[in-house]
Amino acid sequence: MSLNPGNWWFYFNRINKSTAKCKIAECNYIKDTGKSLSIECLKKHLKNKHPNLFQQREDYVAEERKKKEKTFENKEDNPLKRSFAKAQLQESGPSQKCHSPDILETLKATKSGAWDRNGSSFKEANRGLIEMIAAGILPFSLVEQPGFVRFCKIIQPRYNPPGRRHFTQVELQSAYDDMKCVKAGISLFNNDEPELSNLIERAKRFVRKIKKSRVLSEEFKELQAALELPSLSLQKDIEVRWNSTFEMIDRLIKIRRVIDLLCDRNNIPSFSNTDWLSLGSIKKLLQSVYDATKLLQNQTVSISVIIPIYCALQHNLTKEDSDFSSARKKISETLSTKLGRIEDNRDLVLATLLDLRFKLIYLDETRWEEYKKWLIQEAEKNQITNEEVDDFLIPMEEEYSLDSC
């Protein structure tokens, strides 16, 4: 394959995979470029030893760049784009004028490098592309297919879509991270009540003591066997693990008889009846949070369950209950802060609305008309008629209106 003057190897002969020789006879420059075949040393040699050739190469590259830019400008005026513009003008109607974009905005977009690798337009296009791939369950190889690349060049010549590795390793992760982690939001538990905090800390110390002592661990197992109880190990409360506080307390309650006997026989500080009642109240308090996070850990769960889970949790946490009322309030506030105004999230509302298990049950009745408009707008994107939306929604409205009577 012939090389053009813009290629650095045009001025050198490749001796082997790692060695280059200057083509200028009197120079006879030979350089080992290393395993990576770096051309930095070739650039420096040409610039320092043969400045005329170096300038010749720079002029050639600049000229080629101008030719490409001119080609892109010609593409802007191709028949396909003209047909798009004509269709848009027809849709806008005769009463509307076609306004050209502000020249200052255009200059800003082009000169500020908006379509460079780190430009705002480039990033926005990538985000739109990953959302299209995710929504349509399309293969990532789409971004490398010649037809798709050609389509992108027609729509926006300055946009060069990255390879599929970039979308799988960067864009997909970024889009995922931007979605709030609901599991983390509902599993934050703050021990603000001294009584509750002290009791949980005592339970932690007890579990650590048994697990660290080989003698106590063996006696613990012997007592379980003697009482013909299932062989259950103690669970540690780990701060970075969701639900570990609930699991620790739940396990302690299940093997209460073994713990009481073990404490009596070894002079270990035991739990009083009041302590056990309090542990039962804590378990009851955390049960709904535990069930919710377990449900969300299921690989087949969809986002349609998030609003129902949120409503159910808030309902349980705001019940009139004298046990640890401030802790209940704190969990409820943390939940609201982490998830925000969840019923303003269009994706979550539409997913809940279309889930036949939930429909309108967990949605605010005063906003049903607003949600209907959201559904119609989404349906129009997918060419679904308003009548089909009414056929879907009206039976639900009648059903829940009858239920409320």
PELIN-V312685 format. One record per residue. N is the residue number from 1. RES is the residue in one letter. SS is DSSP state (h for helix, s for strand, l for the rest). OMEGA is omega in whole degrees, 0 to 359 (NA if undefined). D_CENTER is the distance of its C-alpha to the mean C-alpha in Angstrom with 1 decimal. Layout:
# PELIN-V312685
n res ss omega d_center
N RES SS OMEGA D_CENTER
N RES SS OMEGA D_CENTER
This chain:
# PELIN-V312685
n res ss omega d_center
1 M l 182 45.1
2 S l 181 46.7
3 L l 177 45.0
4 N l 183 45.1
5 P l 178 46.2
6 G l 180 42.7
7 N l 183 41.8
8 W h 181 42.7
9 W h 175 44.2
10 F h 185 46.7
11 Y h 182 48.7
12 F s 173 48.5
13 N s 178 49.5
14 R s 180 47.2
15 I s 175 49.5
16 N s 185 47.0
17 K l 185 43.3
18 S l 184 43.5
19 T s 180 46.6
20 A s 180 47.5
21 K s 180 50.9
22 C s 182 51.7
23 K l 179 53.6
24 I l 188 56.0
25 A l 184 59.2
26 E l 182 60.5
27 C l 178 57.2
28 N l 183 56.7
29 Y l 178 53.4
30 I s 182 51.5
31 K s 174 48.2
32 D s 184 46.0
33 T l 178 42.5
34 G l 184 40.9
35 K l 182 38.7
36 S l 181 35.8
37 L l 179 38.3
38 S l 182 37.5
39 I l 180 39.5
40 E h 180 39.6
41 C h 178 43.1
42 L h 178 44.2
43 K h 182 43.0
44 K h 180 44.9
45 H h 182 48.0
46 L h 182 48.2
47 K h 184 47.7
48 N h 186 50.2
49 K h 183 52.8
50 H l 183 52.7
51 P h 179 51.5
52 N h 178 53.0
53 L h 180 51.0
54 F h 179 47.8
55 Q h 178 48.5
56 Q h 179 49.3
57 R h 181 45.9
58 E h 179 44.2
59 D h 180 46.2
60 Y h 180 45.4
61 V h 180 41.6
62 A h 180 41.9
63 E h 179 44.0
64 E h 179 41.5
65 R h 178 38.7
66 K h 179 40.8
67 K h 180 41.6
68 K h 179 37.9
69 E h 179 37.2
70 K h 178 40.2
71 T h 178 39.0
72 F h 179 35.7
73 E h 178 37.7
74 N h 180 39.8
75 K h 179 36.8
76 E h 184 35.8
77 D l 182 39.0
78 N l 185 38.7
79 P h 182 39.7
80 L h 179 36.3
81 K h 179 35.0
82 R h 179 38.3
83 S h 176 37.8
84 F h 182 34.4
85 A h 180 36.0
86 K h 179 38.9
87 A h 179 36.8
88 Q h 181 34.9
89 L h 180 38.3
90 Q h 180 39.7
91 E h 183 36.8
92 S h 178 37.2
93 G l 183 40.8
94 P l 184 44.1
95 S l 182 43.7
96 Q l 180 40.6
97 K l 178 41.0
98 C l 182 38.7
99 H l 176 37.6
100 S l 180 36.7
101 P l 179 33.8
102 D l 183 35.0
103 I h 179 36.4
104 L h 178 35.0
105 E h 180 31.4
106 T h 179 32.1
107 L h 180 33.5
108 K h 182 30.7
109 A h 183 28.1
110 T h 186 30.3
111 K h 181 31.7
112 S l 178 28.6
113 G l 183 26.9
114 A l 181 24.2
115 W l 172 23.9
116 D l 183 24.1
117 R l 181 21.3
118 N l 182 20.2
119 G l 183 21.3
120 S h 180 19.6
121 S h 179 20.5
122 F h 180 19.3
123 K h 180 15.8
124 E h 178 15.9
125 A h 178 17.2
126 N h 180 14.6
127 R h 177 11.8
128 G h 181 14.1
129 L h 180 14.8
130 I h 177 11.4
131 E h 177 11.2
132 M h 179 14.7
133 I h 182 14.2
134 A h 183 11.5
135 A h 182 13.7
136 G h 183 16.8
137 I l 182 15.9
138 L l 178 17.6
139 P l 179 18.3
140 F h 179 16.9
141 S h 179 20.5
142 L h 186 20.9
143 V h 181 20.2
144 E h 181 23.2
145 Q l 184 25.6
146 P h 181 28.6
147 G h 180 28.8
148 F h 179 25.2
149 V h 179 25.9
150 R h 178 29.2
151 F h 178 27.7
152 C h 180 25.4
153 K h 179 28.6
154 I h 182 30.5
155 I h 180 28.0
156 Q l 184 27.3
157 P l 184 29.4
158 R l 181 27.6
159 Y l 175 24.2
160 N l 183 23.9
161 P l 178 20.7
162 P l 178 19.4
163 G l 184 19.8
164 R h 179 17.5
165 R h 178 16.9
166 H h 182 15.3
167 F h 180 12.9
168 T h 186 12.2
169 Q h 185 12.0
170 V h 187 10.7
171 E h 181 9.4
172 L h 179 7.2
173 Q h 180 5.7
174 S h 179 5.8
175 A h 179 4.4
176 Y h 182 1.1
177 D h 181 3.1
178 D h 176 4.8
179 M l 182 4.7
180 K l 178 7.4
181 C l 184 8.1
182 V h 180 11.2
183 K h 180 12.9
184 A h 182 13.1
185 G h 184 14.3
186 I h 183 17.1
187 S l 179 18.2
188 L l 184 19.4
189 F l 184 23.1
190 N l 181 25.6
191 N l 183 29.2
192 D l 181 31.0
193 E l 182 34.2
194 P h 181 36.6
195 E h 180 38.0
196 L h 181 34.7
197 S h 181 33.5
198 N h 181 36.9
199 L h 179 36.9
200 I h 179 33.5
201 E h 177 34.5
202 R h 178 37.8
203 A h 178 36.0
204 K h 181 33.8
205 R h 179 37.1
206 F h 180 38.8
207 V h 179 36.2
208 R h 182 36.2
209 K h 181 40.0
210 I h 183 40.4
211 K h 182 37.8
212 K h 183 39.5
213 S l 179 43.0
214 R h 181 44.1
215 V h 180 47.1
216 L h 179 45.3
217 S h 179 42.7
218 E h 178 45.5
219 E h 178 47.4
220 F h 179 44.3
221 K h 179 44.1
222 E h 179 47.9
223 L h 177 47.8
224 Q h 180 45.1
225 A h 181 47.4
226 A h 180 50.5
227 L l 180 49.0
228 E l 177 47.7
229 L l 177 44.2
230 P l 181 41.1
231 S l 181 40.1
232 L l 178 37.0
233 S l 178 35.7
234 L l 180 34.7
235 Q l 178 31.0
236 K l 175 29.9
237 D l 182 27.7
238 I l 187 25.0
239 E l 185 23.1
240 V l 179 19.8
241 R l 177 19.9
242 W l 173 19.0
243 N l 184 22.2
244 S h 177 24.5
245 T h 178 26.9
246 F h 182 27.3
247 E h 179 27.9
248 M h 182 30.4
249 I h 179 32.4
250 D h 180 32.3
251 R h 178 33.8
252 L h 181 36.4
253 I h 181 37.6
254 K h 182 38.0
255 I l 182 40.3
256 R h 182 42.1
257 R h 180 45.5
258 V h 182 44.9
259 I h 180 43.6
260 D h 179 46.6
261 L h 181 49.0
262 L h 179 47.4
263 C h 180 47.6
264 D h 185 51.3
265 R h 186 52.4
266 N h 179 50.8
267 N l 178 51.2
268 I l 177 47.5
269 P l 185 46.4
270 S l 178 45.6
271 F l 179 43.8
272 S l 177 46.1
273 N h 178 46.1
274 T h 178 44.5
275 D h 181 41.7
276 W h 177 41.0
277 L h 179 41.0
278 S h 177 38.5
279 L h 176 36.3
280 G h 178 36.5
281 S h 178 35.5
282 I h 179 32.4
283 K h 179 31.4
284 K h 179 31.9
285 L h 185 29.8
286 L h 186 26.8
287 Q h 183 27.3
288 S h 178 25.2
289 V h 179 22.3
290 Y h 181 22.7
291 D h 181 23.0
292 A h 181 19.8
293 T h 176 17.6
294 K h 179 19.5
295 L h 182 18.8
296 L h 178 15.0
297 Q l 180 15.2
298 N l 184 16.8
299 Q l 184 15.2
300 T l 183 16.6
301 V l 180 15.6
302 S l 182 14.1
303 I l 180 12.8
304 S l 182 16.5
305 V h 188 17.4
306 I h 180 15.5
307 I h 176 18.2
308 P h 179 21.1
309 I h 180 19.9
310 Y h 181 19.6
311 C h 180 23.1
312 A h 179 24.6
313 L h 180 23.6
314 Q h 178 24.9
315 H h 180 28.0
316 N h 184 28.7
317 L h 182 28.1
318 T l 176 30.4
319 K l 177 33.3
320 E l 182 36.6
321 D l 184 36.8
322 S l 183 38.7
323 D l 174 36.9
324 F l 183 34.6
325 S h 181 34.1
326 S h 177 32.6
327 A h 177 30.0
328 R h 180 29.1
329 K h 181 28.9
330 K h 179 26.7
331 I h 179 24.2
332 S h 179 24.3
333 E h 178 23.9
334 T h 179 20.9
335 L h 180 19.2
336 S h 181 20.1
337 T h 184 18.9
338 K h 184 15.5
339 L h 176 14.7
340 G l 179 17.0
341 R l 190 18.8
342 I h 181 16.9
343 E h 173 19.5
344 D h 180 18.8
345 N l 186 15.4
346 R h 182 16.6
347 D h 181 14.1
348 L h 181 14.7
349 V h 181 18.4
350 L h 179 18.9
351 A h 179 17.3
352 T h 182 19.6
353 L h 184 22.5
354 L h 178 22.4
355 D l 185 22.2
356 L l 177 25.9
357 R l 188 25.6
358 F l 182 24.8
359 K l 185 25.6
360 L l 188 26.9
361 I l 188 27.7
362 Y l 181 25.0
363 L l 182 24.8
364 D l 184 27.1
365 E h 181 30.3
366 T h 182 31.0
367 R h 181 28.0
368 W h 181 28.6
369 E h 178 30.1
370 E h 180 27.1
371 Y h 177 24.8
372 K h 177 27.3
373 K h 178 27.1
374 W h 182 23.3
375 L h 178 23.9
376 I h 178 26.8
377 Q h 179 24.8
378 E h 180 22.2
379 A h 179 25.1
380 E h 177 26.8
381 K h 183 24.0
382 N l 175 24.7
383 Q l 174 28.4
384 I l 185 29.0
385 T l 178 32.0
386 N h 180 32.4
387 E h 178 35.0
388 E h 176 32.5
389 V h 179 30.2
390 D h 179 33.3
391 D h 180 34.3
392 F h 188 31.0
393 L h 187 30.9
394 I h 177 34.6
395 P h 179 35.2
396 M h 181 32.3
397 E h 179 33.8
398 E h 181 37.2
399 E h 184 36.1
400 Y h 175 34.5
401 S h 177 37.3
402 L h 180 39.8
403 D h 183 37.9
404 S h 181 38.0
405 C l NA 41.8
